[in-house]
Amino acid sequence: MSASPATNHKTPLPQGVRTGTVMRIRGVVPEQAGRFHINLLCSEEQGADAALHFNPRLDTSEVVFNTKEQGKWGREERGSGIPFQRGQPFEVLLIATEDGFKAVVGDCEYLHFKHRMPPANVRVVEVGGDVQLHSVNVF
């Protein structure tokens, strides 16, 4: 059985992100999935700063949150448990609040990640890795 090719999708956010911005990502976790990520990047350039790195790791049963500034990763934060299952559809909402990004998976608030850099700097939503992406909506 061959693994599906890794996804790498980018949605530009020319207006940036403000309090109240909602990013809805829908897809399916493939049966052979190891890891995927949703990044809120500050530019389209290679190695761009990431205001949020949301990284479900099915291979280690955890979800890691982080930032990347000037090529260096920050301190990892982890949610409790893993709300994703191989072979199952998912919906993630990333909601910009005054003090952070609220990650909602399915119907449950999963983690509130405090801002480490201004959300207004975000210019791109990137989804990549072992995931079948159905849609990315920003409203």
N, CA, C and O of each residue as an XYZ file, in Angstrom:
556
protein
N       0.846     -1.178      0.000
C       0.000      0.000      0.000
C       0.891      1.242      0.000
O       1.795      1.351      0.829
N       0.649      2.176     -0.917
C       1.503      3.357     -0.973
C       0.887      4.487     -0.159
O      -0.333      4.643     -0.111
N       1.737      5.258      0.469
C       1.263      6.408      1.244
C       0.817      7.488      0.270
O       1.382      7.631     -0.814
N      -0.192      8.241      0.663
C      -0.628      9.335     -0.205
C       0.420     10.447     -0.140
O       1.064     10.634      0.892
N       0.590     11.180     -1.233
C       1.595     12.234     -1.227
C       1.245     13.297     -0.188
O       0.069     13.551      0.073
N       2.248     13.904      0.391
C       2.027     14.910      1.421
C       1.352     16.144      0.813
O       1.676     16.578     -0.293
N       0.430     16.675      1.558
C      -0.271     17.897      1.165
C       0.609     19.096      1.479
O       1.342     19.093      2.468
N       0.537     20.124      0.635
C       1.133     21.412      0.984
C       0.275     22.487      0.340
O       0.431     22.805     -0.839
N      -0.631     23.038      1.129
C      -1.601     24.007      0.643
C      -1.391     25.337      1.368
O      -1.184     25.364      2.581
N      -1.446     26.429      0.619
C      -1.317     27.753      1.227
C      -2.492     28.629      0.836
O      -2.858     28.706     -0.336
N      -3.080     29.288      1.825
C      -4.149     30.254      1.611
C      -3.637     31.617      2.049
O      -3.345     31.808      3.229
N      -3.519     32.578      1.117
C      -3.022     33.899      1.503
C      -4.043     34.670      2.349
O      -5.251     34.555      2.143
N      -3.541     35.444      3.287
C      -4.372     36.307      4.132
C      -3.846     37.738      4.012
O      -3.197     38.235      4.933
N      -4.118     38.407      2.885
C      -3.532     39.725      2.659
C      -3.902     40.746      3.744
O      -3.147     41.685      3.995
N      -5.059     40.561      4.383
C      -5.479     41.500      5.436
C      -4.923     41.124      6.809
O      -5.137     41.847      7.782
N      -4.215     40.002      6.893
C      -3.721     39.549      8.192
C      -4.844     38.944      9.017
O      -5.894     38.582      8.487
N      -4.614     38.837     10.318
C      -5.557     38.225     11.247
C      -5.854     39.236     12.349
O      -4.945     39.865     12.892
N      -7.145     39.384     12.673
C      -7.542     40.262     13.784
C      -8.339     39.440     14.787
O      -8.750     38.316     14.497
N      -8.552     40.007     15.963
C      -9.412     39.376     16.949
C     -10.749     39.072     16.286
O     -11.364     39.953     15.684
N     -11.194     37.838     16.395
C     -12.453     37.420     15.787
C     -12.286     36.684     14.466
O     -13.238     36.064     13.991
N     -11.097     36.734     13.856
C     -10.864     35.982     12.622
C     -10.958     34.487     12.932
O     -10.391     34.010     13.915
N     -11.683     33.754     12.080
C     -11.827     32.304     12.242
C     -11.275     31.637     10.988
O     -11.630     31.999      9.866
N     -10.400     30.657     11.199
C      -9.887     29.843     10.103
C     -10.438     28.436     10.312
O     -10.179     27.813     11.341
N     -11.209     27.928      9.324
C     -11.805     26.602      9.450
C     -11.124     25.680      8.452
O     -11.132     25.928      7.246
N     -10.532     24.611      8.977
C      -9.817     23.642      8.153
C     -10.557     22.308      8.272
O     -10.762     21.793      9.371
N     -10.956     21.757      7.110
C     -11.645     20.469      7.106
C     -10.869     19.499      6.240
O     -10.311     19.866      5.206
N     -10.844     18.250      6.685
C     -10.159     17.237      5.909
C     -10.361     15.865      6.506
O     -11.233     15.648      7.346
N      -9.531     14.941      6.050
C      -9.548     13.563      6.541
C      -8.113     13.186      6.879
O      -7.178     13.521      6.151
N      -7.956     12.486      7.992
C      -6.646     11.966      8.356
C      -6.489     10.616      7.659
O      -7.247      9.690      7.946
N      -5.514     10.483      6.743
C      -5.343      9.209      6.035
C      -5.012      8.055      6.987
O      -4.503      8.267      8.087
N      -5.311      6.837      6.544
C      -5.070      5.632      7.359
C      -3.606      5.496      7.789
O      -3.326      5.029      8.893
N      -2.678      5.898      6.928
C      -1.255      5.731      7.223
C      -0.607      7.005      7.778
O       0.619      7.114      7.818
N      -1.424      7.956      8.198
C      -0.901      9.275      8.600
C       0.072      9.187      9.762
O      -0.130      8.434     10.715
N       1.155      9.994      9.656
C       2.090     10.160     10.764
C       1.843     11.503     11.433
O       1.466     11.570     12.603
N       2.062     12.581     10.666
C       1.906     13.933     11.209
C       1.394     14.869     10.128
O       1.641     14.666      8.939
N       0.679     15.895     10.561
C       0.374     16.998      9.664
C       0.457     18.289     10.451
O       0.603     18.271     11.673
N       0.365     19.414      9.747
C       0.478     20.692     10.447
C      -0.403     21.747      9.807
O      -0.717     21.702      8.618
N      -0.788     22.693     10.641
C      -1.439     23.919     10.191
C      -0.574     25.042     10.744
O      -0.419     25.186     11.957
N      -0.013     25.836      9.836
C       0.857     26.939     10.249
C       0.223     28.264      9.882
O      -0.339     28.413      8.797
N       0.311     29.221     10.784
C      -0.066     30.597     10.483
C       1.242     31.343     10.310
O       1.920     31.686     11.278
N       1.586     31.589      9.029
C       2.905     32.135      8.681
C       2.841     33.638      8.459
O       1.807     34.182      8.071
N       3.979     34.305      8.717
C       4.056     35.759      8.582
C       4.442     36.210      7.178
O       4.394     37.404      6.881
N       4.826     35.272      6.307
C       5.084     35.600      4.902
C       5.047     34.304      4.099
O       4.907     33.217      4.659
N       5.174     34.434      2.773
C       5.174     33.250      1.908
C       6.580     32.715      1.695
O       6.763     31.694      1.032
N       7.574     33.396      2.250
C       8.959     32.998      2.013
C       9.294     31.700      2.735
O       8.701     31.356      3.757
N      10.267     30.991      2.165
C      10.782     29.771      2.788
C      11.316     30.132      4.177
O      12.021     31.130      4.327
N      10.986     29.332      5.183
C      11.495     29.585      6.530
C      10.841     30.760      7.226
O      11.408     31.317      8.166
N       9.637     31.150      6.773
C       8.928     32.295      7.362
C       8.639     32.061      8.842
O       8.495     30.924      9.292
N       8.557     33.169      9.591
C       8.126     33.084     10.984
C       6.720     32.495     11.039
O       5.899     32.733     10.153
N       6.456     31.724     12.092
C       5.134     31.126     12.297
C       4.559     31.638     13.608
O       5.106     31.372     14.678
N       3.441     32.381     13.524
C       2.761     32.862     14.728
C       2.096     31.690     15.453
O       1.883     31.732     16.665
N       1.769     30.635     14.681
C       1.209     29.414     15.271
C       1.606     28.226     14.408
O       1.466     28.250     13.186
N       2.101     27.192     15.065
C       2.393     25.892     14.444
C       1.533     24.902     15.213
O       1.768     24.649     16.395
N       0.525     24.338     14.531
C      -0.424     23.384     15.122
C      -0.094     22.048     14.479
O      -0.286     21.879     13.275
N       0.406     21.087     15.272
C       1.032     19.897     14.709
C       0.511     18.598     15.337
O       1.120     18.075     16.269
N      -0.635     18.065     14.821
C      -1.079     16.751     15.283
C      -0.077     15.678     14.863
O       0.281     15.562     13.691
N       0.367     14.896     15.849
C       1.347     13.828     15.618
C       0.693     12.508     15.982
O       0.683     12.097     17.142
N       0.144     11.848     14.960
C      -0.524     10.573     15.226
C       0.481      9.497     15.582
O       0.158      8.533     16.276
N       1.724      9.671     15.093
C       2.754      8.662     15.383
C       3.171      8.668     16.852
O       3.686      7.666     17.346
N       2.957      9.791     17.563
C       3.305      9.848     18.986
C       2.097     10.224     19.851
O       2.247     10.498     21.042
N       0.898     10.236     19.249
C      -0.366     10.511     19.948
C      -0.342     11.803     20.761
O      -0.671     11.816     21.947
N       0.055     12.890     20.094
C       0.046     14.184     20.771
C      -0.186     15.287     19.740
O      -0.024     15.076     18.539
N      -0.566     16.456     20.229
C      -0.689     17.635     19.383
C       0.220     18.707     19.980
O       0.086     19.085     21.144
N       1.149     19.186     19.151
C       2.133     20.168     19.612
C       1.790     21.538     19.013
O       1.455     21.657     17.834
N       1.883     22.556     19.857
C       1.705     23.949     19.450
C       3.024     24.662     19.673
O       3.717     24.406     20.657
N       3.377     25.578     18.740
C       4.640     26.288     18.891
C       4.621     27.524     18.006
O       3.654     27.784     17.290
N       5.714     28.280     18.070
C       5.960     29.400     17.167
C       7.372     29.242     16.626
O       8.200     28.523     17.185
N       7.623     29.940     15.511
C       8.986     29.971     14.976
C       9.312     31.428     14.664
O       8.617     32.085     13.889
N      10.393     31.920     15.291
C      10.841     33.291     15.061
C      12.291     33.286     14.645
O      13.142     32.692     15.306
N      12.566     33.962     13.531
C      13.930     34.084     13.009
C      14.605     32.715     12.919
O      15.767     32.557     13.295
N      13.856     31.727     12.414
C      14.404     30.404     12.181
C      14.510     29.513     13.412
O      14.970     28.375     13.312
N      14.089     30.019     14.582
C      14.207     29.226     15.818
C      12.827     28.900     16.374
O      11.963     29.770     16.483
N      12.636     27.632     16.721
C      11.389     27.196     17.341
C      11.343     27.673     18.778
O      12.369     27.752     19.454
N      10.133     27.992     19.240
C       9.929     28.388     20.633
C       9.723     27.166     21.518
O      10.084     26.046     21.157
N       9.138     27.408     22.676
C       8.856     26.338     23.639
C       7.562     25.638     23.216
O       6.538     26.286     22.999
N       7.620     24.325     23.104
C       6.446     23.546     22.699
C       5.408     23.515     23.811
O       5.732     23.422     24.994
N       4.144     23.596     23.389
C       3.027     23.361     24.299
C       2.250     22.191     23.719
O       2.178     22.023     22.502
N       1.668     21.383     24.600
C       0.922     20.214     24.139
C      -0.501     20.249     24.661
O      -0.764     20.633     25.801
N      -1.419     19.833     23.781
C      -2.794     19.666     24.224
C      -2.926     18.318     24.923
O      -2.006     17.501     24.880
N      -4.069     18.083     25.567
C      -4.241     16.793     26.245
C      -4.920     15.811     25.302
O      -5.975     16.097     24.735
N      -4.299     14.653     25.145
C      -4.854     13.627     24.259
C      -4.752     14.043     22.805
O      -4.256     15.126     22.494
N      -5.217     13.186     21.920
C      -5.198     13.517     20.487
C      -6.613     13.360     19.932
O      -7.155     12.255     19.919
N      -7.212     14.458     19.476
C      -8.597     14.411     19.002
C      -8.727     14.035     17.529
O      -9.762     14.290     16.912
N      -7.689     13.432     16.965
C      -7.709     13.023     15.559
C      -7.547     11.516     15.482
O      -6.826     10.919     16.282
N      -8.230     10.897     14.505
C      -8.092      9.457     14.315
C      -7.837      9.177     12.847
O      -8.439      9.787     11.964
N      -6.931      8.240     12.608
C      -6.653      7.835     11.228
C      -7.934      7.348     10.567
O      -8.736      6.640     11.177
N      -8.113      7.741      9.307
C      -9.279      7.321      8.551
C     -10.536      8.134      8.831
O     -11.587      7.860      8.251
N     -10.446      9.132      9.713
C     -11.627      9.897     10.103
C     -11.555     11.346      9.626
O     -10.477     11.937      9.574
N     -12.727     11.921      9.273
C     -12.753     13.339      8.930
C     -12.551     14.188     10.187
O     -12.761     13.724     11.308
N     -12.140     15.438      9.977
C     -11.971     16.354     11.098
C     -12.330     17.765     10.661
O     -12.362     18.083      9.472
N     -12.600     18.602     11.656
C     -12.764     20.029     11.444
C     -12.007     20.733     12.564
O     -12.220     20.453     13.743
N     -11.125     21.647     12.184
C     -10.381     22.452     13.146
C     -10.768     23.905     12.925
O     -10.768     24.391     11.795
N     -11.098     24.595     14.011
C     -11.293     26.038     13.967
C     -10.147     26.678     14.734
O      -9.891     26.327     15.885
N      -9.466     27.605     14.102
C      -8.471     28.417     14.800
C      -9.077     29.813     14.879
O      -9.293     30.474     13.863
N      -9.346     30.242     16.101
C     -10.042     31.500     16.320
C      -9.080     32.471     16.991
O      -8.539     32.184     18.059
N      -8.872     33.622     16.358
C      -7.992     34.636     16.933
C      -8.759     35.374     18.035
O      -9.809     35.964     17.781
N      -8.229     35.336     19.247
C      -8.807     36.081     20.360
C      -7.847     37.213     20.713
O      -6.774     37.338     20.121
N      -8.239     38.025     21.670
C      -7.382     39.143     22.041
C      -6.011     38.686     22.525
O      -5.001     39.341     22.266
N      -5.985     37.560     23.227
C      -4.712     37.145     23.832
C      -4.123     35.862     23.260
O      -3.084     35.404     23.736
N      -4.766     35.265     22.243
C      -4.196     34.036     21.696
C      -5.019     33.464     20.555
O      -5.909     34.117     20.011
N      -4.696     32.224     20.209
C      -5.463     31.473     19.218
C      -6.173     30.342     19.948
O      -5.540     29.543     20.638
N      -7.485     30.281     19.792
C      -8.244     29.197     20.383
C      -8.368     28.113     19.330
O      -8.866     28.368     18.233
N      -7.921     26.904     19.647
C      -8.032     25.760     18.736
C      -9.237     24.936     19.170
O      -9.304     24.443     20.296
N     -10.188     24.801     18.246
C     -11.383     24.004     18.501
C     -11.360     22.834     17.524
O     -11.268     23.032     16.312
N     -11.443     21.621     18.053
C     -11.439     20.429     17.203
C     -12.783     19.747     17.403
O     -13.151     19.381     18.519
N     -13.524     19.579     16.280
C     -14.879     19.054     16.409
C     -15.706     20.069     17.184
O     -15.777     21.234     16.792
N     -16.331     19.645     18.279
C     -17.160     20.543     19.082
C     -16.466     21.008     20.355
O     -17.080     21.698     21.169
N     -15.202     20.644     20.545
C     -14.545     20.897     21.828
C     -13.384     21.876     21.698
O     -12.565     21.776     20.785
N     -13.330     22.827     22.634
C     -12.150     23.681     22.685
C     -10.989     22.803     23.134
O     -11.064     22.131     24.162
N      -9.929     22.818     22.359
C      -8.809     21.921     22.623
C      -7.698     22.620     23.408
O      -7.205     22.084     24.401
N      -7.305     23.812     22.966
C      -6.229     24.532     23.654
C      -6.310     25.990     23.263
O      -6.664     26.325     22.132
N      -5.977     26.866     24.216
C      -5.869     28.297     23.926
C      -4.381     28.634     23.975
O      -3.765     28.628     25.041
N      -3.818     28.926     22.811
C      -2.377     29.186     22.680
C      -2.165     30.697     22.723
O      -2.623     31.423     21.841
N      -1.469     31.158     23.755
C      -1.241     32.603     23.929
C      -0.360     33.163     22.821
O       0.602     32.526     22.391
N      -0.708     34.381     22.360
C       0.095     35.033     21.322
C       1.524     35.236     21.800
O       1.762     35.663     22.929
N       2.474     34.923     20.920
C       3.885     35.212     21.166
C       4.390     36.259     20.184
O       5.466     36.827     20.367
N       3.602     36.509     19.138
C       3.909     37.573     18.184
C       2.567     38.116     17.703
O       1.553     37.424     17.801
N       2.545     39.347     17.183
C       1.257     39.949     16.818
C       0.534     39.159     15.727
O       1.121     38.857     14.688
N      -0.743     38.823     15.960
C      -1.500     38.086     14.954
C      -1.650     38.883     13.658
O      -1.850     38.299     12.593
N      -1.555     40.202     13.740
C      -1.655     41.037     12.534
C      -0.525     40.733     11.549
O      -0.634     41.067     10.370
N       0.563     40.100     12.019
C       1.688     39.745     11.141
C       1.383     38.547     10.246
O       2.079     38.326      9.256
N       0.348     37.768     10.583
C       0.038     36.546      9.837
C      -0.434     36.902      8.427
O      -1.301     37.756      8.249
N       0.149     36.235      7.432
C      -0.222     36.489      6.032
C      -0.635     35.231      5.270
O      -1.169     35.330      4.166
N      -0.392     34.042      5.848
C      -0.647     32.797      5.120
C      -1.108     31.715      6.099
O      -0.558     31.579      7.192
N      -2.123     30.949      5.693
C      -2.463     29.700      6.391
C      -1.888     28.589      5.530
O      -2.217     28.471      4.350
N      -1.027     27.777      6.126
C      -0.407     26.665      5.404
C      -0.855     25.358      6.052
O      -0.790     25.207      7.272
N      -1.308     24.419      5.229
C      -1.678     23.094      5.722
C      -0.815     22.098      4.969
O      -0.771     22.111      3.739
N      -0.126     21.229      5.711
C       0.759     20.292      5.046
C       0.941     19.006      5.820
O       0.487     18.868      6.955
N       1.616     18.069      5.178
C       1.897     16.785      5.814
C       0.908     15.714      5.411
O       0.341     15.754      4.320
N       0.704     14.748      6.309
C      -0.142     13.585      6.044
C      -1.605     13.927      6.309
O      -2.146     13.614      7.369
N      -2.235     14.575      5.332
C      -3.631     14.977      5.499
C      -4.277     15.094      4.125
O      -3.642     15.519      3.160
N      -5.544     14.710      4.052
C      -6.337     14.950      2.839
C      -7.175     16.184      3.135
O      -8.131     16.129      3.909
N      -6.812     17.283      2.519
C      -7.462     18.554      2.804
C      -8.729     18.708      1.962
O      -8.700     18.515      0.747
N      -9.832     19.054      2.611
C     -11.077     19.311      1.881
C     -11.293     20.798      1.675
O     -11.655     21.224      0.579
N     -11.074     21.603      2.723
C     -11.308     23.041      2.574
C     -10.586     23.829      3.645
O     -10.339     23.345      4.749
N     -10.251     25.077      3.279
C      -9.738     26.068      4.226
C     -10.581     27.315      3.996
O     -10.581     27.882      2.903
N     -11.297     27.734      5.028
C     -12.128     28.935      4.933
C     -11.689     29.928      6.005
O     -11.355     29.544      7.126
N     -11.696     31.190      5.649
C     -11.327     32.239      6.600
C     -12.464     33.244      6.623
O     -12.879     33.759      5.585
N     -12.961     33.515      7.821
C     -14.031     34.506      7.940
C     -13.962     35.213      9.272
O     -14.786     36.084      9.552
